[in-house]
């Protein structure tokens, strides 16, 4: 499927049920952290399934009980199985995640691409159709999060991944596991996880709002629902 023909629209049902993914890593290297938002979370707290996909970072999976170690092909297979089981789309902000699958686990490419949606294309189409006067200064996710009123907590903004991964990797390469990490390195890792979580959930809010407005239905940011919709975000 070419970029020109790839889907750049989501129905409300597709947007609410989709899996929203984000890969964190250093430029031109395989990702270290993978996040996938598939449900709203417990209470008002957002939740994201996360996996460490580089064995060097395995000690970090022992610090929290909500993250696991998987190699990248197995992590992508997990996402595909979840998508295929309930016929969900797989949404990422750009072509980056698709390119990662193409390079590092091409055995999954056909299945992945068949369900892949570029959220940035969805957002740009929606902005042009419904908010031509509110053009964000860039096509980056943070500018669209600001447009839809998604507040990022301190430390969860952009520009963290590469430097955080570099610093944490340097500590783990000494072979002392978590004991070899400084307080600052641990804090930065937790901020990277939070950044990944909010990228997934913020992207989800952008896409559901876009789908709702393109369908001509009002949308409530406080509930994450469009009028006439039977289920909450990611139900």
Protein Blocks (a to p, Z undefined) as FASTA:
>chain_A
ZZklpccbdcfklmmmmccddddddehiacfbdcddfbfbehjbccdddddfbfklmmmm
mmpckbccddfklmmmmmmmmmmmnopadddfblmlmmmmmmmmmmlmmmmmmmgccfkl
mmmmmmmmmmmmlccfblcfklmmmmnopacdehiaghklmmmmmmmmmmmmnonajmlp
cfklmmmmmmmmmmmmmmmmmmmmmmmmmmmmmnopacdfknopaehiabdehZZ
